[in-house]
């Protein structure tokens, strides 16, 4: 027996040795709910790159059978192949989440998913004075309208099959604060927060949870062009109290938590991963 093992054994035996009246402790310790997702099916939208790929990989690493969807087949096929090569279970499917009829058909043709990650989104940063109707429709239709009807179709299938599930909507810290040139994005992400809370109330009776995952600025292909502007990057970093931009890896554990039994009593709330941006 090693010295460390001997010391550990001694610590466990010490009460009996020192106190002849010590009695066996029959306390049943609580067992931590698991973070594993074995036997569960997960769907990630906008999974061709950036945050979507990372969250799909995290769910697969935790044991889920993951379906990655995006409009572009090549992106999700490449990502799904990489997940499989790493030992996970994944498949790719093409779906334009802005096509509501296609979304309904997609879910009707498949067994219910246990986990939905509503990740597809876009942004058009500009002053509210410069926003056109086309800009408005592009951002709100994808970030909010599509998220609504994807969640609706997913939840309907869960309810029909009696599946207890988790809806995870990828929001933003901008769903909790405002920002210059972010009127459209803030409108969509604040809307997503309210939508998720209302979903939580509607779906609780079916044991379906709804939460948002709200990150700060994450370095991804979508944000990289903006962050290449030194002044903008500096302004962002000045508000992230931990002093760095987020990475997709910063969100992986949070997504697994929201998908798993470890968050079984969480619904209608937001898990903010923002490095302290919204703390002041």
Backbone as a ProteinNet text record, in pm:
[ID]
protein_1_A
[PRIMARY]
XXXXXXXXXXXXXXXXXXXXXXXXXXXXXXXXXXXXXXXXXXXXXXXXXXXXXXXXXXXXXXXXXXXXXXXXXXXXXXXXXXXXXXXXXXXXXXXXXXXXXXXXXXXXXXXXXXXXXXXXXXXXXXXXXXXXXXXXXXXXXXXXXXXXXXXXXXXXXXXXXXXXXXXXXXXXXXXXXXXXXXXXXXXXXXXXXXXXXXXXXXXXXXXXXXXXXXXXXXXXXXXXXXXXXXXXXXXXXXXXXXXXXXXXXXXXXXXXXXXXXXXXXXXXXXXXXXXXXXXX
[TERTIARY]
84.8	0	88.3	54.9	133	112.5	203.2	193.1	64.8	28.3	-93.9	-217.5	-219.9	-333.9	-342.9	-227.2	-225.7	-278.6	-240.8	-288.5	-439.2	-489.7	-633.2	-709	-655.4	-719	-717.2	-603.1	-591.2	-692.7	-713.7	-809.2	-950.4	-984.8	-1116.9	-1134.6	-1026	-1033	-1012.3	-959.8	-918.1	-1028	-1153.8	-1255.8	-1274	-1270.9	-1288.5	-1169.6	-1052.5	-931.8	-927.4	-961.5	-950.3	-1068.7	-1183.2	-1303.8	-1367.9	-1354.2	-1408.4	-1561.1	-1625.7	-1771.2	-1823.1	-1728.2	-1768.1	-1843.9	-1955.7	-2036.1	-2031.3	-2057.5	-2055	-2149.8	-2100.7	-2181.5	-2259.3	-2389.9	-2475.2	-2535.3	-2478.8	-2531.1	-2524.1	-2633.7	-2636.3	-2607.6	-2491.7	-2454.5	-2536.1	-2571.5	-2639.2	-2548.4	-2607.9	-2532.4	-2551.3	-2441.9	-2450	-2518.7	-2617.2	-2679.9	-2574.8	-2595.2	-2494.5	-2494.4	-2378.9	-2363.4	-2362.1	-2369	-2364.7	-2498	-2489	-2606.5	-2625.4	-2574.3	-2585.2	-2732.1	-2760.7	-2896.5	-2987.2	-2933	-3015.8	-2979.3	-3078.8	-3061.1	-3064	-2968.5	-2958.4	-2954.6	-3012.5	-3010.8	-2948	-2853.9	-2790.7	-2811.1	-2874.1	-2891	-2772.6	-2752	-2637.5	-2508	-2499.2	-2390.4	-2273.5	-2269.5	-2163.2	-2031.5	-2032.9	-1909.7	-1924.7	-1816.7	-1816.7	-1879.6	-1968.2	-2030.3	-2108.2	-2177.6	-2257.9	-2175.8	-2062.9	-1974.9	-1928.1	-1887.6	-1835.5	-1941.1	-2063.8	-2168.1	-2207	-2207.8	-2234.3	-2126.5	-2001	-1890.5	-1900	-1938.5	-1950	-2059.2	-2173.5	-2283.3	-2245.2	-2177.5	-2134.4	-2031.3	-1938.8	-1837.1	-1902	-2017.2	-2088.4	-2183.1	-2181.3	-2255.4	-2378.9	-2417.5	-2538.4	-2515.4	-2623.6	-2627.2	-2671.8	-2580.7	-2602.7	-2629.9	-2733.8	-2762.5	-2726	-2639	-2595.4	-2669.5	-2733.1	-2804	-2757.3	-2760	-2729.4	-2779.4	-2776.3	-2819.3	-2717.8	-2590.1	-2482.5	-2440.6	-2460.2	-2432.1	-2285.4	-2195.3	-2053.3	-2004.5	-2050	-2003.6	-2043.5	-2170.4	-2214	-2163.1	-2146.7	-2090.9	-1946.7	-1870.4	-1732.4	-1728.1	-1813.3	-1815.9	-1859.2	-1963.1	-2011	-1904.1	-1833	-1725.8	-1614.8	-1583.6	-1479.7	-1522.3	-1649.2	-1700	-1693.4	-1732.3	-1725.8	-1581.9	-1490.9	-1349.9	-1293.7	-1351.6	-1307.5	-1375.1	-1459.6	-1523.8	-1667.8	-1724.1	-1862.6	-1958.4	-2086.7	-2191	-2258.2	-2251.5	-2305	-2347.1	-2439.5	-2486.5	-2518.8	-2517.5	-2543.5	-2675.5	-2742.9	-2865.1	-2873.1	-2920.3	-2937.7	-3079.3	-3089.2	-3218.8	-3205.4	-3294.5	-3304.6	-3408.1	-3361.2	-3453.8	-3548.6	-3522.1	-3612.9	-3733.5	-3728.4	-3837.8	-3925	-4031.9	-4112	-4174.3	-4217.7	-4275.5	-4170.6	-4048.6	-3940.4	-3903.3	-3908.7	-3879.7	-3981.2	-4109.6	-4213.3	-4195.5	-4165.1	-4145.3	-4023	-3920.5	-3797.1	-3827.3	-3897.4	-3924.6	-4028.3	-4124.5	-4226.3	-4168.3	-4055	-3996.6	-3893	-3878.5	-3775.9	-3832.5	-3771.6	-3809.4	-3776.3	-3839.4	-3816.4	-3671.3	-3622.3	-3491.4	-3511	-3410.1	-3413.1	-3357.1	-3272	-3204.6	-3210.1	-3253.2	-3245.9	-3154.2	-3058.5	-2976.3	-3011.2	-3083.7	-3128	-3014	-2928.9	-2806.3	-2798.8	-2876.6	-2866.3	-2894.2	-2811.1	-2831.6	-2745.1	-2773.9	-2697.5	-2696.7	-2624.9	-2615.9	-2588.5	-2644.4	-2614.9	-2594	-2474	-2448.5	-2456.2	-2539.9	-2549.5	-2638.6	-2625.6	-2709.2	-2856.8	-2940.8	-3084	-3136.4	-3068.2	-3109.1	-3081.6	-2996.8	-2958.2	-3022.8	-3096.7	-3155.5	-3268.2	-3262.4	-3368	-3464.6	-3575.6	-3670.9	-3608.3	-3526.4	-3458.4	-3363.1	-3291.2	-3203.2	-3283.9	-3392.3	-3477.8	-3525.7	-3578.7	-3631.8	-3522.2	-3404.6	-3296.2	-3256.3	-3243.9	-3198.1	-3310.5	-3424.2	-3533.4	-3593.4	-3600.4	-3658	-3572.7	-3441.3	-3355.3	-3336.3	-3301.5	-3267.1	-3386.2	-3504.7	-3621	-3732.4	-3777.8	-3888.2	-3849.4	-3733.8	-3691.5	-3670.5	-3609.7	-3587.9	-3720.3	-3820.5	-3952.7	-4009.2	-4010.9	-4078.3	-3995.8	-3864.6	-3783.4	-3814.2	-3819.4	-3850.7	-3991.8	-4085.9	-4223.5	-4232.1	-4169.3	-4173.5	-4104.4	-3992.6	-3920.3	-4003.1	-4063.4	-4143.4	-4267.5	-4330	-4447.7	-4411.9	-4295	-4253.2	-4220.7	-4155.7	-4127.1	-4256.4	-4355.9	-4482.4	-4553.7	-4554.2	-4621.8	-4562.9	-4432.6	-4365.7	-4337.5	-4384	-4363	-4218.2	-4142.2	-4000.3	-3980.2	-3912.1	-3871.4	-3746.8	-3749.5	-3639.7	-3588.6	-3483.7	-3421.5	-3405.7	-3464.5	-3447.8	-3343.2	-3237.7	-3130.7	-3123.4	-3151.2	-3149.9	-3022.7	-2940.8	-2816.6	-2850.2	-2848.2	-2876.3	-2747.2	-2740.1	-2623.7	-2631.9	-2517.3	-2520.2	-2602	-2609.5	-2687.6	-2837.5	-2876.5	-3014.5	-3038.9	-2935.5	-2946.2	-2905.3	-2839.1	-2793.4	-2820.9	-2782	-2787.5	-2647.2	-2638.2	-2508.1	-2522.6	-2426.8	-2433.9	-2427.9	-2505.3	-2511.1	-2558.5	-2631.7	-2677.2	-2829.1	-2901.5	-3045.6	-3115.4	-3080.6	-3144.3	-3106.3	-2977.7	-2930.1	-2988.9	-2987.7	-3045.6	-3194.8	-3265.4	-3408.4	-3432.9	-3351.7	-3372.3	-3335	-3227.9	-3182.4	-3263.2	-3308.5	-3402.5	-3532.6	-3575.5	-3695.3	-3679	-3559.8	-3531.9	-3542.1	-3496.7	-3505.4	-3652.2	-3735	-3876.2	-3945.1	-3910.6	-3967.7	-3936.5	-3810.9	-3769.5	-3841.5	-3858.9	-3931.2	-4075.5	-4141.2	-4278.9	-4286.3	-4189	-4182.6	-4174	-4090.1	-4071.4	-4204	-4286.8	-4415.8	-4512.7	-4511.2	-4601.1	-4562.6	-4434.5	-4386	-4350.8	-4353.9	-4314.5	-4399.9	-4528.5	-4618.4	-4577.5	-4499.6	-4454	-4309.7	-4254.3	-4114.8	-4016.4	-4050.6	-3961.3	-3912.2	-3781.1	-3721.8	-3676.9	-3674.5	-3630.3	-3543.1	-3420	-3324.3	-3243.1	-3180.3	-3088.6	-2945.6	-2854.9	-2711.8	-2664.3	-2616.8	-2592.2	-2443.4	-2369.4	-2225.9	-2192	-2071.8	-2013.9	-1959.8	-1875.7	-1816.8	-1725.6	-1757.4	-1680.3	-1609.3	-1485.8	-1410.9	-1459	-1532.1	-1586.7	-1575.3	-1602.3	-1600.8	-1696.5	-1810	-1906.5	-1855.4	-1786.4	-1742.2	-1604.3	-1527.7	-1388.4	-1375.1	-1457.2	-1441.4	-1459.7	-1550.7	-1572	-1456.2	-1406.4	-1300.8	-1165	-1153.9	-1029	-1010.2	-1117.5	-1111.3	-1053.7	-934.5	-863.5	-942.5	-1004	-1079.6	-1200.2	-1269.3	-1385.4	-1341.5	-1234.2	-1183.5	-1146.9	-1081.2	-1041.6	-1164.9	-1267.4	-1388.7	-1457.3	-1455	-1512.9	-1433.9	-1303.2	-1219.5	-1229.7	-1256.5	-1268.2	-1390.7	-1488.3	-1610.9	-1612.4	-1522	-1513.5	-1415.7	-1468.7	-1388	-1277.4	-1292.2	-1185.4	-1074.9	-1093.1	-983.4	-951.3	-1043.4	-1017.2	-1147.8	-1136.7	-1252.1	-1286.5	-1411.4	-1450	-1406.8	-1395.9	-1369.3	-1487	-1499.3	-1610.6	-1599.4	-1476.9	-1458.1	-1522	-1529.7	-1590.9	-1739.3	-1801.6	-1945.7	-1978.6	-1881.3	-1909.3	-1962.8	-1898.9	-1945.7	-2082	-2105.7	-2234.9	-2347.6	-2322.7	-2425.8	-2455	-2350.7	-2370.9	-2448.9	-2416.3	-2490	-2638.2	-2672.6	-2813.6	-2884.5	-2810.4	-2870.3	-2891.2	-2816.5	-2809.3	-2898.6	-2901.3	-2978.2	-2919.3	-2796	-2734.6	-2810.8	-2888	-2967.1	-3116.8	-3153.4	-3291.1	-3395.8	-3357.6	-3454.5	-3442.1	-3365.7	-3348.9	-3438.9	-3524.1	-3602.2	-3646.7	-3655.6	-3698.4	-3593.8	-3468.1	-3362.8	-3252.8	-3148.4	-3039.6	-2906.9	-2823.7	-2688.3	-2595.6	-2550.2	-2473	-2324.2	-2255.9	-2112	-2044.2	-2021.6	-1983.4	-1858.2	-1786.5	-1662.9	-1683.4	-1807.7	-1837.4	-1894.9	-1921.7	-1974.5	-2099.2	-2194.4	-2323.3	-2323.4	-2207.4	-2202.7	-2217.8	-2183.8	-2195.3	-2311.7
-119.4	0	124.3	222.2	344.8	426.6	521.8	606.6	688	741.3	822.3	738.7	614.2	525.6	488.7	465.3	432	546.9	670.3	787.4	803.7	779.7	790.8	688.4	564.2	459.5	495.6	550.6	589.4	696.1	792.5	897.8	841.1	742.3	682.4	601.3	537.3	452.4	529.8	650.3	725	741.7	774	791.6	668.7	550.4	427.2	401.4	436.6	412.8	506.5	633.2	732.3	730.9	689	693.2	555	485.9	349	346.4	462.3	468.1	509.4	533.3	571.5	456.6	489.8	387.3	406.1	301.5	305.1	414.4	487.4	593.7	535.6	532.4	476.5	583.6	704.9	812.4	774.5	797	775.8	909.8	920.4	1044.8	1067.8	1192.2	1220.5	1184.6	1144.4	1115.1	1229.4	1280.3	1392	1348.7	1425.9	1393.8	1390.1	1304.2	1285	1391.5	1410.9	1498.8	1418.1	1285.5	1202.1	1209.1	1190.1	1198.3	1070.8	960.3	833.3	798.1	751.4	711.5	826.2	947	1062.7	1115.7	1167.6	1222.9	1375.1	1438.8	1584.6	1642.2	1760	1832.6	1969.5	2007.2	2138.3	2208.4	2326	2403.5	2498.4	2544.6	2631.1	2563.1	2433.2	2349.9	2335.6	2416.4	2401.3	2462.8	2552.2	2621.2	2682.4	2734.8	2814.4	2748	2821.2	2772.8	2644.4	2635.3	2516.9	2389.8	2392.5	2274.5	2237.9	2338.2	2312.5	2248	2298.7	2243	2102.5	2079.8	1944.7	1848.2	1890.2	1805.4	1776.9	1878	1859.6	1759.3	1769.5	1676.7	1534.7	1521.7	1389.6	1329.9	1411.9	1363.4	1314.9	1371.1	1331.1	1213.7	1158.5	1035.9	1049.5	1172.1	1190.3	1150.1	1108.9	1086.1	1218.8	1286.4	1425.5	1438.8	1515.1	1552.5	1698.6	1725.4	1862	1910.4	2026.6	2078.5	2219.2	2248	2381.2	2384.8	2503.1	2514.2	2453.7	2457.2	2409.7	2269.3	2174.8	2034.7	2011.1	2072.4	2044.2	2075.2	2186.3	2226	2123.7	2084.8	1992.2	1850.2	1813	1680.7	1671.1	1776.6	1779.1	1774.1	1851.5	1854.4	1719.6	1660.8	1531.5	1424.2	1427	1329.5	1346.3	1469.4	1494.1	1442.4	1460.6	1410.1	1258	1194.8	1048.1	999	1070	1031.7	1041.8	1131.2	1148.4	1049.6	961.9	860.1	888.1	997.3	1029.7	973.7	994.6	952.9	1078	1097.2	1219	1193.8	1274.5	1268.3	1410	1430.4	1563.5	1563.6	1678.8	1696.3	1841.5	1863.9	2001	2047.2	2168.2	2225.2	2376	2443.3	2588.7	2617.7	2659.1	2677.6	2794.6	2877.3	2986.2	2938.1	2814.6	2755.2	2677.6	2738.6	2681	2547.9	2537.1	2410.6	2300.4	2333.8	2235.9	2193.2	2287.1	2255.1	2154.6	2179.9	2088.6	1949.4	1943.1	1813.9	1741.7	1817.4	1758.5	1685.1	1751	1688.5	1577.5	1592.7	1489.3	1358.6	1366.4	1247.6	1177.8	1223.5	1167.9	1143.2	1049	1033.5	1160.8	1178.9	1298.2	1307.7	1429.5	1454.9	1482.5	1446	1476.1	1615.2	1661.2	1790.2	1868	1993.1	2084.5	2199.7	2227.5	2347.4	2440.4	2545.6	2645.9	2745.7	2721.4	2799.9	2888.3	2859.8	2937.5	3084.6	3171.8	3314.6	3400.1	3530.2	3623.4	3760.3	3854.8	3988.8	4088.2	4206.2	4317	4442.3	4460.4	4574.5	4707.8	4793.3	4929.5	5012.3	5143	5231.5	5208	5225.6	5207.9	5303.1	5416.1	5511	5459.5	5360.8	5308.3	5174.1	5118.9	4986.7	4993.2	4904.4	4894.4	4782.3	4779.3	4671.1	4536.1	4533.7	4408.9	4363.4	4458.7	4424.9	4366.1	4433.9	4389.5	4246.3	4222.5	4089.7	3983.1	4016.1	3918.3	3873.2	3968	3934.2	3875.1	3940.9	3893.1	3762.1	3745.3	3621.9	3500	3514.1	3399.8	3383.2	3491	3479.7	3450.2	3495.4	3480.9	3395.5	3433.5	3358.4	3213.6	3191.8	3054.6	2975.7	3040.7	2973.1	2930.5	3016.7	2984.8	2858.7	2854.7	2744.3	2615.2	2626.1	2505.7	2445.8	2530.8	2482.6	2424.8	2490.9	2441.4	2302.1	2285	2154.7	2047.4	2084.1	1988.7	1950	2048.8	2021.4	1938.1	1966.7	1887.3	1739.3	1713.4	1573.8	1510.8	1587.4	1538	1500.7	1589.3	1566.8	1444.4	1431.5	1318.6	1185.6	1183.9	1058.9	1046.8	1144.4	1137.6	1152.3	1229.1	1248	1371.6	1353.9	1467.6	1527.1	1655.1	1711.5	1843.3	1890.1	2017.6	2100.8	2220.1	2316.1	2417.9	2431.9	2526.5	2626.7	2752	2857	2939.4	2947.7	3023.9	3171.3	3240.3	3382.4	3460.8	3560.5	3647.6	3733	3781	3882.9	4003.5	4021.6	4132.1	4109.6	3996.1	3974.2	4017.4	4077.1	4123	4269.6	4322.8	4462.3	4524	4649	4713.1	4737.4	4781.9	4811.5	4899.2	4988.5	5073	4989.6	5026.7	4956.9	4811.5	4783.3	4646	4639.1	4736.6	4740.4	4614.2	4569.2	4449.1	4325.5	4311.3	4192.9	4190.2	4304.4	4311.1	4278.3	4331.7	4303.4	4154.2	4088.2	3945.2	3862.9	3901.5	3821.7	3850	3975.1	4000.1	3923.9	3921.4	3845.7	3697.9	3646.8	3505.7	3473.2	3566.2	3545.4	3535.3	3627.1	3622.2	3499.6	3465.7	3347.2	3222.4	3208	3089.9	3080.2	3194.1	3191.4	3145.6	3197	3156.1	3009.2	2963.1	2820.3	2736	2780.5	2704.4	2685.3	2788.3	2779.3	2689.2	2698.7	2615.5	2468	2438.8	2302.4	2227.9	2296.5	2230.6	2108.1	2114.6	2001.7	1875.9	1894.6	1780.6	1740.5	1799.1	1773.9	1813.4	1920.6	1978.7	2112	2127.2	2249	2341.2	2470.4	2569.3	2672.7	2685.8	2781.2	2843.7	2955.7	3016.4	3004.1	3000.1	3006.3	3137.9	3229.4	3366.5	3402.1	3387.2	3417	3562.9	3599.7	3726	3711.1	3802.5	3792.3	3670.5	3580.6	3458.2	3470	3432.4	3437	3324.6	3361.5	3267.8	3331.7	3253.8	3313.9	3431.4	3431	3540.3	3668.3	3654.1	3772.8	3821.8	3736.2	3771.7	3902.4	3927.5	4054.2	4177.4	4172	4285.9	4301.9	4188.7	4192.2	4227.7	4226.6	4269.6	4420.4	4491.6	4636.1	4657.5	4712.3	4723.9	4804.3	4913.7	4996.8	4921.3	4848.5	4771.9	4661	4593.3	4485.1	4538	4652.1	4710	4747.5	4800.2	4837.1	4713.7	4604.3	4479.1	4427.4	4424.1	4371.6	4456.1	4584.2	4670.1	4635.3	4567.1	4533	4388.2	4306.1	4167.9	4166.1	4154	4174.5	4072.3	3955.1	3855.1	3880.7	3983.7	4034	3959.3	3877.1	3808.3	3781	3762	3719.5	3575.6	3540.6	3402.2	3313.6	3185.6	3084.5	2987.6	2912.8	2817.1	2713.1	2683.6	2586.2	2633.6	2765.9	2819.8	2785.5	2750	2723.4	2574.6	2490.4	2347.8	2284.9	2311.6	2255.8	2309	2437.3	2497.9	2431.1	2399.9	2335.5	2194.8	2120.9	1985.6	1991.8	2087.8	2105.5	2126.3	2217.2	2245.6	2127.9	2045.8	1930.6	1813	1808	1688.2	1695.7	1585.1	1579	1668	1714.7	1802.8	1934	1970.8	2095.5	2065.1	1952.3	1903.3	1998.7	2086.8	2179.6	2320.4	2334.6	2465.1	2476.7	2574.5	2605.4	2751.1	2814.3	2952.7	3052.5	3012.6	3103.4	3110.3	3185.8	3207.3	3178.1	3101.5	3074	3169.2	3272.6	3379.6	3349.7	3338.7	3309.1	3429.3	3534.1	3662.8	3725.4	3649.8	3704.5	3825	3846.7	3956.8	4080.7	4074.2	4191	4246.2	4160.6	4207.7	4223.1	4207.4	4213.4	4355.8	4456.8	4594.5	4668.8
0	0	0	-85.9	-91.8	35.1	57.1	175.1	174.4	54.7	47.3	73.7	20.6	45	191.7	254.2	396.4	480.2	442.4	516.4	500.9	379.3	357	439.1	444.1	523.7	671	714	854.5	890.3	799.1	827	842.7	759.9	768.1	895.8	942	1060.3	1189	1177.9	1295.6	1400.1	1363.2	1466.4	1553.2	1492.6	1569.5	1660.3	1612.8	1691.9	1811.6	1790.3	1895.7	1990.9	1944.8	2027	2031.5	2139.7	2147.4	2139.3	2162.2	2157.3	2018.9	1925	1788.9	1724.6	1663.2	1596.4	1445.7	1374.3	1229	1177.3	1079.4	1019.1	901.6	916.3	810.6	720.2	723.7	639.3	492.6	423.3	278.8	210.9	150.6	86.1	-41	-70.5	-198.2	-314.8	-422.5	-543.6	-642.6	-695.6	-788.6	-917.6	-964.8	-1093.3	-1203.6	-1298.8	-1401.8	-1509.4	-1568	-1683.1	-1813.8	-1802.2	-1921.4	-1997.2	-2129.4	-2216.1	-2297.4	-2246.4	-2317.7	-2341.3	-2461.6	-2494.8	-2533.5	-2540.5	-2575.6	-2714.5	-2780.6	-2913.3	-2904	-2969.7	-2963.6	-3104.2	-3118.6	-3244.6	-3220.6	-3306.6	-3299	-3432	-3429.6	-3552.2	-3568.8	-3690.5	-3716.8	-3678.3	-3707.8	-3655.1	-3751.1	-3855.1	-3953.8	-3913.8	-3815.5	-3778.3	-3639.8	-3589.2	-3466.8	-3346.9	-3279.8	-3157.2	-3182.1	-3294.6	-3323.2	-3327.3	-3394.9	-3400.4	-3260.4	-3183.3	-3049.1	-2959.6	-2964.8	-2878.8	-2923.8	-3054.3	-3103.7	-3056.9	-3064.3	-3019.3	-2870.3	-2792.1	-2647	-2612.4	-2678.9	-2652	-2692.4	-2806	-2851.1	-2755.7	-2708.8	-2615.1	-2485.6	-2452.9	-2331.4	-2355.3	-2476.3	-2503.7	-2589	-2625.7	-2706.2	-2851.3	-2915.3	-3059.5	-3120.6	-3189.2	-3227.9	-3377.2	-3410.5	-3548.5	-3566	-3662.8	-3691.6	-3815.9	-3806.1	-3922.6	-3955.8	-4084.4	-4137.3	-4281.1	-4339.9	-4479.5	-4574.7	-4536.2	-4623.1	-4583.7	-4674.2	-4643.3	-4611.7	-4687.4	-4670.9	-4529.9	-4474.3	-4341.3	-4235.3	-4232.5	-4127.6	-4153.4	-4279.2	-4307.8	-4259.5	-4280.3	-4233.1	-4081.1	-4016.4	-3870.3	-3813	-3870.4	-3821.1	-3838.5	-3948.9	-3971.6	-3868.6	-3834.3	-3734.6	-3597.5	-3562.6	-3434.8	-3431.7	-3540.1	-3547.2	-3537.8	-3603.6	-3599.2	-3457.8	-3378.1	-3239.5	-3144.3	-3198.4	-3116.4	-3080.3	-3130.2	-3100.7	-3203.9	-3180	-3273.9	-3327.4	-3458.5	-3518.1	-3660.8	-3706.3	-3844.8	-3889.7	-4018.3	-4073.9	-4148.7	-4147.2	-4224.3	-4268	-4388.4	-4436	-4404.4	-4353.2	-4318.9	-4313.2	-4382	-4371	-4263.1	-4145.7	-4034	-4055.3	-4156.2	-4188.8	-4269.9	-4318.9	-4394.6	-4296.1	-4249.1	-4141.6	-4183	-4306.7	-4352.9	-4354.5	-4396.9	-4398.2	-4256.5	-4164.9	-4024	-3970.6	-3995.5	-3948.8	-4007.9	-4137.4	-4203.3	-4148.2	-4118.7	-4063.5	-3932.8	-3841.7	-3712.6	-3723.7	-3813.9	-3830.9	-3883.4	-3950.8	-4013.9	-3925.6	-3800.8	-3712.5	-3572.8	-3500.8	-3359.7	-3283.4	-3169.5	-3089	-3044.6	-3039.1	-2980.1	-2830.6	-2751.7	-2608.8	-2580.6	-2670.4	-2651.4	-2782.1	-2773.7	-2887.6	-2851.5	-2938.6	-2923.7	-3039.1	-3007	-3104	-3122.6	-3220.4	-3231.2	-3355.7	-3457.6	-3581.4	-3554	-3608.5	-3585	-3674.9	-3675.1	-3756.6	-3689.3	-3747.9	-3692.2	-3804.5	-3792.4	-3884	-3799.5	-3747.7	-3658.6	-3733.8	-3687.1	-3740.9	-3649.4	-3662.1	-3582.3	-3613.8	-3513.5	-3537.1	-3643.1	-3664.1	-3766.6	-3907.3	-3919.5	-4050.4	-4082.9	-3989.6	-4009.7	-4112.3	-4210.1	-4310.7	-4272.8	-4341.1	-4317.2	-4350.9	-4455.2	-4493	-4382.9	-4321.5	-4209.8	-4094.7	-4062.8	-3952.4	-3975.4	-4093.4	-4124	-4121.5	-4172.4	-4177	-4036.8	-3944.6	-3809.4	-3724.7	-3721.5	-3636.2	-3686.9	-3817.7	-3871.1	-3838.1	-3845.3	-3814.7	-3664.1	-3596.4	-3454.7	-3364.8	-3404.8	-3316.7	-3378.4	-3496.9	-3557.8	-3583.3	-3643.5	-3672	-3543.5	-3443.7	-3315.9	-3253.8	-3265.6	-3210.2	-3274.4	-3407.6	-3474.8	-3474.8	-3465.6	-3445.4	-3308.7	-3206.4	-3071.7	-3065.5	-3131.1	-3131.6	-3192.6	-3309.1	-3376.7	-3293.5	-3231.9	-3147.7	-3026.1	-2960.3	-2840.9	-2873.7	-2987.2	-3025.7	-3038	-3095.2	-3110.9	-2975.8	-2889	-2753.7	-2682	-2688.7	-2619.9	-2677	-2809	-2873.8	-2831.5	-2804.1	-2768.8	-2619.3	-2541.4	-2397.5	-2355.8	-2430.9	-2402.7	-2315.3	-2203.6	-2120.6	-2184.8	-2215.2	-2293.8	-2242.2	-2308.6	-2275.2	-2401.5	-2399.7	-2508.2	-2463.8	-2543.2	-2512	-2625.8	-2595.5	-2697.2	-2678	-2781.1	-2769.6	-2786.2	-2674.2	-2672.3	-2672.2	-2585.5	-2580	-2455	-2411.8	-2307.3	-2354.3	-2487.5	-2542.5	-2528.6	-2474.9	-2435.9	-2292.2	-2230.1	-2091.7	-2077.2	-2178.6	-2176.4	-2313.4	-2329	-2460	-2511.4	-2635.6	-2692.9	-2814.9	-2839	-2958.4	-3085.3	-3182.4	-3311.3	-3297.8	-3192.9	-3169	-3150.5	-3205.5	-3180.8	-3230.8	-3349.5	-3403.1	-3323.9	-3297.3	-3225.4	-3084.7	-3016	-2882.4	-2885.7	-2983.7	-2994.1	-3007.9	-3089.9	-3112.6	-2989.7	-2921.7	-2807.7	-2681.2	-2661.7	-2553.2	-2579.5	-2703.9	-2739	-2710.6	-2738.4	-2713.2	-2564.3	-2480	-2335.4	-2291.2	-2337.2	-2301.1	-2356.6	-2480.1	-2542.9	-2462.1	-2421.4	-2345.9	-2212.2	-2144.8	-2017.1	-2036.6	-2140.5	-2167	-2206.9	-2286.5	-2320.6	-2192.9	-2100.1	-1976	-1903.9	-1902.7	-1835.4	-1911.3	-2042.4	-2123.6	-2119.5	-2108.3	-2128.3	-2000	-1887.2	-1761.5	-1732	-1764.7	-1736.3	-1813.4	-1919.1	-1999	-1965	-1860.6	-1820.5	-1930.2	-1999.6	-2099.8	-2045.6	-2039.2	-1984.7	-2098.4	-2070.7	-2169.9	-2101.5	-2149	-2093.5	-2205.9	-2174.6	-2270.9	-2222.2	-2316.9	-2291.5	-2352.4	-2267.6	-2310.9	-2299.6	-2407.5	-2402.5	-2430.8	-2392.3	-2432.9	-2575.3	-2618.1	-2751.6	-2757.6	-2848.5	-2868.5	-3003.2	-3007	-3133.3	-3224.5	-3327.6	-3425.8	-3564	-3669.3	-3803.2	-3817.1	-3742	-3753.7	-3686.3	-3572.7	-3498.8	-3540.1	-3605.5	-3636.9	-3715.2	-3818.8	-3892.8	-3804.7	-3708.5	-3619.5	-3521.8	-3471.8	-3371	-3429.2	-3561.5	-3624.8	-3616.4	-3587.7	-3564.5	-3424.5	-3415.4	-3287.9	-3185.2	-3228.4	-3135.4	-3080.1	-3168.1	-3124	-3028.5	-3065.1	-2979.7	-2841.2	-2836.8	-2708.2	-2624.6	-2691	-2617.1	-2559.3	-2634.6	-2585.8	-2465.6	-2480	-2372	-2245.1	-2260.8	-2142.3	-2058.8	-2118.9	-2047.6	-1998.8	-2050.2	-2004.2	-1886.9	-1767.4	-1647.6	-1631.5	-1689.6	-1682.3	-1783.7	-1867.1	-1948.2	-2074.9	-2124.1	-2250.4	-2322.2	-2451.6	-2529.9	-2495.9	-2520.6	-2499.6	-2614.9	-2585.6	-2688.1	-2689.8	-2796.7	-2803.5	-2692.7	-2651.2	-2543	-2412.6	-2393.8	-2272.4	-2262.1	-2372.2	-2374	-2370.1	-2391.7	-2407.3	-2278.9	-2167.6	-2041.2	-2001.9	-2029.9	-1996.7	-2074.4	-2201.6	-2282.9	-2232.5	-2198.6	-2145.4	-2014.9	-1930.6	-1805	-1831.4	-1921.3	-1949.2	-2015.1	-2087	-2154.6	-2060.5	-1951.9	-1868.5	-1744.9	-1670.6	-1546.7	-1438.5	-1458	-1359.1	-1344.5	-1445.5	-1440.7	-1438.5	-1379.6	-1388.6	-1332.2	-1240.1	-1183	-1241.1	-1347.2	-1411.3	-1532.9	-1532.8	-1651.8	-1644.9	-1760.5	-1767.3	-1722.7	-1727.7	-1683.7	-1789.2	-1757.7	-1852.8	-1785.2	-1851.3	-1803.2	-1878.2	-1809.7	-1872.1	-1856.8	-1970.1	-1971.9	-2036.3	-1955.7	-2014.3	-1952.9	-1871.2	-1814.1	-1724.9	-1679.2	-1589.1	-1654.9	-1785.4	-1858.8	-1791.8	-1758.5	-1706.4	-1554.7	-1490.3	-1344.2	-1290.9	-1372.2	-1323.2	-1388.3
[MASK]
++++++++++++++++++++++++++++++++++++++++++++++++++++++++++++++++++++++++++++++++++++++++++++++++++++++++++++++++++++++++++++++++++++++++++++++++++++++++++++++++++++++++++++++++++++++++++++++++++++++++++++++++++++++++++++++++++++++++++++++++++++++++++++++++++++++++++++++++++++++++

